[in-house]
Amino acid sequence: MSLKIVVLAKQVPDTRNVGKDAMKADGTINRAALPAIFNPEDLNALEQALRLKDAHPAPPLPF
């Protein structure tokens, strides 16, 4: 039995260095003014999935 893992990842605005153009007049985030990064929590999930994959390798294909 092989293990199948799916990790969902989302790009989010990088809010670590917010400048004056980061907010629109209506109070929403100006996504064009901020670079996109992967959600840090999603990267944690990806790392855990890779650990599980390494711990449970798939059997070789019968060719």
OpenMM code with the backbone's topology and positions (N, CA, C; nanometers):
from openmm import Vec3, app, unit

residues = "MET SER LEU LYS ILE VAL VAL LEU ALA LYS GLN VAL PRO ASP THR ARG ASN VAL GLY LYS ASP ALA MET LYS ALA ASP GLY THR ILE ASN ARG ALA ALA LEU PRO ALA ILE PHE ASN PRO GLU ASP LEU ASN ALA LEU GLU GLN ALA LEU ARG LEU LYS ASP ALA HIS PRO ALA PRO PRO LEU PRO PHE".split()
positions = [
    Vec3(0.0853, -0.1183, 0.0000),
    Vec3(0.0000, 0.0000, 0.0000),
    Vec3(0.0893, 0.1239, 0.0000),
    Vec3(0.0632, 0.2137, -0.0922),
    Vec3(0.1423, 0.3364, -0.0967),
    Vec3(0.0638, 0.4505, -0.0320),
    Vec3(0.1376, 0.5427, 0.0215),
    Vec3(0.0801, 0.6571, 0.0900),
    Vec3(0.0673, 0.7721, -0.0096),
    Vec3(-0.0495, 0.8293, -0.0179),
    Vec3(-0.0710, 0.9447, -0.1060),
    Vec3(-0.0993, 1.0662, -0.0181),
    Vec3(-0.0265, 1.1736, -0.0423),
    Vec3(-0.0366, 1.2941, 0.0393),
    Vec3(-0.0668, 1.4120, -0.0523),
    Vec3(-0.1608, 1.4939, -0.0107),
    Vec3(-0.1930, 1.6169, -0.0827),
    Vec3(-0.1738, 1.7336, 0.0140),
    Vec3(-0.0979, 1.8330, -0.0284),
    Vec3(-0.0779, 1.9526, 0.0523),
    Vec3(-0.1279, 2.0713, -0.0275),
    Vec3(-0.2203, 2.1442, 0.0291),
    Vec3(-0.2716, 2.2654, -0.0354),
    Vec3(-0.1872, 2.3837, 0.0107),
    Vec3(-0.1504, 2.4688, -0.0829),
    Vec3(-0.0688, 2.5856, -0.0511),
    Vec3(-0.1304, 2.7084, -0.1165),
    Vec3(-0.1162, 2.8202, -0.0493),
    Vec3(-0.1746, 2.9446, -0.0984),
    Vec3(-0.0695, 3.0546, -0.0947),
    Vec3(-0.0732, 3.1391, -0.1965),
    Vec3(0.0119, 3.2570, -0.1951),
    Vec3(-0.0618, 3.3681, -0.1211),
    Vec3(0.0121, 3.4377, -0.0360),
    Vec3(-0.0441, 3.5476, 0.0423),
    Vec3(0.0479, 3.6688, 0.0284),
    Vec3(-0.0031, 3.7883, 0.0530),
    Vec3(0.0841, 3.9061, 0.0474),
    Vec3(0.1868, 3.9030, 0.1603),
    Vec3(0.3075, 3.9444, 0.1300),
    Vec3(0.4135, 3.9506, 0.2305),
    Vec3(0.3951, 4.0784, 0.3113),
    Vec3(0.3489, 4.0645, 0.4334),
    Vec3(0.3183, 4.1812, 0.5171),
    Vec3(0.4310, 4.2150, 0.6133),
    Vec3(0.5485, 4.1559, 0.5936),
    Vec3(0.6604, 4.1856, 0.6845),
    Vec3(0.7153, 4.3265, 0.6613),
    Vec3(0.7110, 4.3758, 0.5396),
    Vec3(0.7632, 4.5095, 0.5079),
    Vec3(0.6536, 4.5907, 0.4398),
    Vec3(0.5595, 4.6354, 0.5184),
    Vec3(0.4442, 4.7082, 0.4644),
    Vec3(0.4815, 4.8546, 0.4453),
    Vec3(0.4608, 4.9030, 0.3236),
    Vec3(0.4884, 5.0431, 0.2929),
    Vec3(0.3609, 5.1250, 0.2912),
    Vec3(0.3718, 5.2494, 0.2490),
    Vec3(0.2561, 5.3392, 0.2492),
    Vec3(0.1528, 5.3018, 0.1438),
    Vec3(0.1940, 5.2299, 0.0384),
    Vec3(0.1019, 5.1919, -0.0680),
    Vec3(0.0335, 5.0580, -0.0423),
    Vec3(0.0545, 4.9982, 0.0738),
    Vec3(0.0021, 4.8637, 0.1009),
    Vec3(-0.1488, 4.8617, 0.1232),
    Vec3(-0.2060, 4.9717, 0.1664),
    Vec3(-0.3494, 4.9756, 0.1944),
    Vec3(-0.4205, 5.0659, 0.0940),
    Vec3(-0.5377, 5.0201, 0.0512),
    Vec3(-0.6213, 5.1013, -0.0373),
    Vec3(-0.7052, 5.1967, 0.0472),
    Vec3(-0.7700, 5.2921, -0.0167),
    Vec3(-0.8516, 5.3916, 0.0538),
    Vec3(-0.9685, 5.3274, 0.1274),
    Vec3(-1.0183, 5.2131, 0.0756),
    Vec3(-1.1323, 5.1485, 0.1409),
    Vec3(-1.0901, 5.0557, 0.2550),
    Vec3(-0.9589, 5.0509, 0.2882),
    Vec3(-0.9108, 4.9723, 0.4002),
    Vec3(-0.8698, 4.8300, 0.3662),
    Vec3(-0.8747, 4.7926, 0.2391),
    Vec3(-0.8322, 4.6590, 0.1989),
    Vec3(-0.6856, 4.6616, 0.1567),
    Vec3(-0.6258, 4.5431, 0.1484),
    Vec3(-0.4851, 4.5328, 0.1113),
    Vec3(-0.4687, 4.5510, -0.0392),
    Vec3(-0.3712, 4.6289, -0.0768),
    Vec3(-0.3362, 4.6479, -0.2170),
    Vec3(-0.2373, 4.5370, -0.2538),
    Vec3(-0.2880, 4.4271, -0.3077),
    Vec3(-0.2033, 4.3114, -0.3376),
    Vec3(-0.0978, 4.3430, -0.4436),
    Vec3(-0.1218, 4.4394, -0.5281),
    Vec3(-0.0236, 4.4754, -0.6310),
    Vec3(0.0991, 4.5422, -0.5702),
    Vec3(0.0847, 4.6018, -0.4521),
    Vec3(0.1955, 4.6731, -0.3888),
    Vec3(0.2822, 4.5813, -0.3030),
    Vec3(0.2364, 4.4583, -0.2767),
    Vec3(0.3110, 4.3662, -0.1909),
    Vec3(0.3489, 4.2407, -0.2687),
    Vec3(0.4701, 4.1907, -0.2493),
    Vec3(0.5078, 4.0664, -0.3166),
    Vec3(0.4307, 3.9481, -0.2580),
    Vec3(0.4092, 3.8469, -0.3390),
    Vec3(0.3394, 3.7264, -0.2940),
    Vec3(0.4407, 3.6246, -0.2423),
    Vec3(0.4063, 3.5599, -0.1304),
    Vec3(0.4883, 3.4533, -0.0731),
    Vec3(0.3964, 3.3361, -0.0415),
    Vec3(0.4555, 3.2188, -0.0176),
    Vec3(0.3751, 3.1070, 0.0290),
    Vec3(0.3399, 3.1300, 0.1749),
    Vec3(0.2187, 3.0931, 0.2112),
    Vec3(0.1745, 3.1022, 0.3487),
    Vec3(0.2705, 3.0192, 0.4347),
    Vec3(0.3316, 3.0777, 0.5387),
    Vec3(0.4290, 3.0039, 0.6196),
    Vec3(0.3725, 2.8748, 0.6807),
    Vec3(0.2471, 2.8733, 0.7199),
    Vec3(0.1872, 2.7520, 0.7753),
    Vec3(0.1759, 2.6435, 0.6687),
    Vec3(0.1513, 2.6836, 0.5443),
    Vec3(0.1457, 2.5866, 0.4343),
    Vec3(0.2831, 2.5243, 0.4102),
    Vec3(0.3886, 2.6025, 0.4268),
    Vec3(0.5232, 2.5475, 0.4116),
    Vec3(0.5525, 2.4455, 0.5208),
    Vec3(0.4996, 2.4680, 0.6422),
    Vec3(0.5149, 2.3699, 0.7494),
    Vec3(0.4453, 2.2391, 0.7116),
    Vec3(0.3273, 2.2487, 0.6530),
    Vec3(0.2533, 2.1293, 0.6111),
    Vec3(0.3291, 2.0559, 0.5007),
    Vec3(0.3884, 2.1283, 0.4077),
    Vec3(0.4664, 2.0662, 0.3011),
    Vec3(0.5876, 1.9933, 0.3578),
    Vec3(0.6558, 2.0563, 0.4523),
    Vec3(0.7717, 1.9929, 0.5146),
    Vec3(0.7320, 1.8632, 0.5856),
    Vec3(0.6209, 1.8641, 0.6568),
    Vec3(0.5750, 1.7432, 0.7249),
    Vec3(0.5378, 1.6341, 0.6247),
    Vec3(0.4756, 1.6720, 0.5145),
    Vec3(0.4399, 1.5740, 0.4114),
    Vec3(0.5653, 1.5094, 0.3528),
    Vec3(0.6702, 1.5876, 0.3316),
    Vec3(0.7949, 1.5329, 0.2794),
    Vec3(0.8606, 1.4388, 0.3810),
    Vec3(0.8490, 1.4712, 0.5090),
    Vec3(0.9011, 1.3805, 0.6125),
    Vec3(0.8258, 1.2482, 0.6116),
    Vec3(0.6942, 1.2537, 0.5977),
    Vec3(0.6143, 1.1318, 0.5919),
    Vec3(0.6501, 1.0483, 0.4690),
    Vec3(0.6713, 1.1162, 0.3569),
    Vec3(0.7086, 1.0464, 0.2334),
    Vec3(0.8416, 0.9743, 0.2500),
    Vec3(0.9378, 1.0410, 0.3133),
    Vec3(1.0681, 0.9788, 0.3358),
    Vec3(1.0589, 0.8629, 0.4348),
    Vec3(0.9705, 0.8730, 0.5322),
    Vec3(0.9561, 0.7675, 0.6325),
    Vec3(0.8817, 0.6462, 0.5784),
    Vec3(0.8002, 0.6641, 0.4746),
    Vec3(0.7188, 0.5560, 0.4173),
    Vec3(0.7388, 0.5525, 0.2663),
    Vec3(0.8555, 0.5053, 0.2202),
    Vec3(0.8803, 0.5055, 0.0747),
    Vec3(0.7871, 0.4106, 0.0011),
    Vec3(0.7560, 0.4463, -0.1211),
    Vec3(0.6682, 0.3630, -0.2056),
    Vec3(0.7459, 0.2412, -0.2537),
    Vec3(0.6770, 0.1284, -0.2693),
    Vec3(0.7466, 0.0107, -0.3219),
    Vec3(0.7822, 0.0334, -0.4688),
    Vec3(0.8852, -0.0354, -0.5191),
    Vec3(0.9236, -0.0169, -0.6603),
    Vec3(0.8146, -0.0658, -0.7538),
    Vec3(0.8060, -0.0025, -0.8692),
    Vec3(0.7063, -0.0421, -0.9695),
    Vec3(0.7487, -0.1721, -1.0372),
    Vec3(0.6550, -0.2616, -1.0646),
    Vec3(0.6895, -0.3916, -1.1233),
    Vec3(0.7038, -0.3858, -1.2754),
    Vec3(0.8129, -0.3331, -1.3254),
    Vec3(0.8348, -0.3270, -1.4704),
    Vec3(0.9295, -0.4344, -1.5136),
] * unit.nanometer
topology = app.Topology()
chain = topology.addChain("A")
for resn in residues:
    res = topology.addResidue(resn, chain)
    for name in ("N", "CA", "C"):
        topology.addAtom(name, app.Element.getBySymbol(name[0]), res)
